[in-house]
Amino acid sequence: MQAADWVQQMAVYKTFDNGFEYIDIVNKSGRAKIAVQGAHLFHCERVGEQPLLWVSETSFFEPGKAIRGGVPICWPWFGKHQTDSSLPQHGFVRTSVWTVVDIQETDEHTTELILQLKSSARSLQLWPYIFELQLHVTVAEKLTIALTTKNCDENTFTITSALHSYFTVSDIDNVYIEGLDKTRYFDSLTKESIIQKGNTHIGGEVDRIYQNVRYPLTIHDQKRNVHIDAHGSSSAVIWNPWKEKCARMGDMKDDAYTTMLCIETANALDDARTLLPGDKHTVTAILS
Ligand code: BG6
């Protein structure tokens, strides 16, 4: 078999009935699906295991709408825009159409995919800088997601961002996060700055930005532990909408909050990154 045939077999372009495109990767480590819109990884499971990433049963898979689940890319701002509330929450690249630039089958257990997004007339209206983004996804024993920002502008710019990972959990009541003890966080709900004491349990709506995070973090679930390691990031966002907010959201079932937990590898608040012309920055999440 030619190498090219092998690659084709292992990474297949597919579309939903409405034409929404994604790449379906299958190898001996597992399976992953990545939408071309947003370079949005929306499915990942290791062979013989429950899916690592959570995706809403009622998510949209439509042009211009963000997928609810997987790993949306929040960029070049995380959360609400600082000065203009008419601009989209979490920036615009999660709903932009990216270009697939490379798919490599490194070995039977490892597939690498690179997607790219460059500034355009539309992006310049939303954010006035010339940039190039690359998302490098490695589907192997571990799932590695690396987002590289290059400043191609003649001016310096500052970005905040997140690899907004939604993890599948068996039941939110039985889950805790290890690794954030004594770490300060900004509580986005109360606007307070608080120091975490002990492990993090989720017993209500949680929306926090932890700072000076010492990765790795671990989700302890009844049936398995999930490890989140990172490079190029010292902030992490923990989010669960809980009952009332979940019921208000149009793309989550009322009880969906019980089986998901977001731990987002971020560059947020003091961890914003300033890039001089020609500079690059890579933020990487390694999930296992
Ligand atoms: C989290 C934010 O990262 O994303 C929350 O901290 C937000 O405040 C959540 O509600 C979901 O955002 P969105 O735009 O995907 O609904």
Residues whose N, C-alpha, C, O or C-beta is under 5 A from the ligand:
A	BS01	BG6	Q89 D207 V237 W239
